[in-house]
Amino acid sequence: MSPGDGPGEPFGTGGPFGAGGSDSTPDWSALADASAARGRRKRWLLIGGIALATCAVGAIVATAVVSAGSDDRAADPDPSTSQALPPLPEPSVSPEPSFSSVAPQPPLNPKDFIDSAAKDKAPLSSATLFPGKRLTIGDRTYVKGATATSTSCAAATQGALGSSLAAHGCTRLIRATYSKDGVAVTVGVAVFDNEARALAVKNQGPGGGVASLAGAGVPTFCRVTVCRTTTNSYGRYAYFTVSGFESRRAVTAKDKAVFTAGDDISDFAFRQIAARGQAQASAAAAARDR
């Protein structure tokens, strides 16, 4: 038996690490190089996989950020990567003004309330027609004197006016006197049931007038001398003035103070009568619209 076939050489010449060489010792250097090469390949594969995964996550995050920050609502071509955004809130719009389809009630005519006794129900007296102790018109101030109310209208007149008032159904004659700087004016308001009767008295023309009213510091005036008179009407009221000097001197066309005083007090009487209509119309409209 040859020395190479003895039991002291377990690997023989055809051992697994040899290729028929005569040296039976393993090539440890080659084995180490092969192992190192395999380790390097594994590490590169691992690093490449991590880098690829990182890129994929970064792309997904970037896509989500762009989608969340964009106002573009166009459809995403890839439904798998699209994210549904909540709808934008509708812009606030102020409500349009609304108008009632019901036509408003027409305003009430104040004069309707003083044209007849049927609608003219407000309190009526010398205090309501001629309130206060003084009357200021422009730069002129008049002091109020005596007042009086008579249900016998003719008794508070002079001349033909008395019979005219009686003929047309005068129910009351309310008087008041105002004075300023020696000039006195008495105003009288005659009350009728309707406008037609007051107009008839007004249209009858000159013929007497209201009797002057003395008292409260004003002496008797305009009884036996020439004075200035006026006549007018509004609604169911006819109103008259007589104006002159407290000294009883006759009035002439040059006495402007007498004319101005008479016009001031006549205008005041008209405004007071008109105010009655306005107040009653306003009250009636408020009650109607409640």
Secondary structure, DSSP 8 states (H G I E B T S, - for coil): --GGGSTT-SS-TT-TT-SS-S--S--HHHHHHHHHHHHHHHHHHHHHHHHHHHHHHHHHHHHHHHHHH-------S-TTT-------------------SS-------GGGGTSBTTT--S--SHHHHS-SSEEEETTEEEEEEEEEEESSGGGGEETTHHHHHHHTT--EEEEEEEEETTEEEEEEEEE-SBHHHHHHHHHT--S-EE----BTTB---SSSS--EEEEEEETTEEEEEEEEETT-----TT-HHHHHHHHHHHHHHHHHHHHHHHHHHHHHHHHHH-
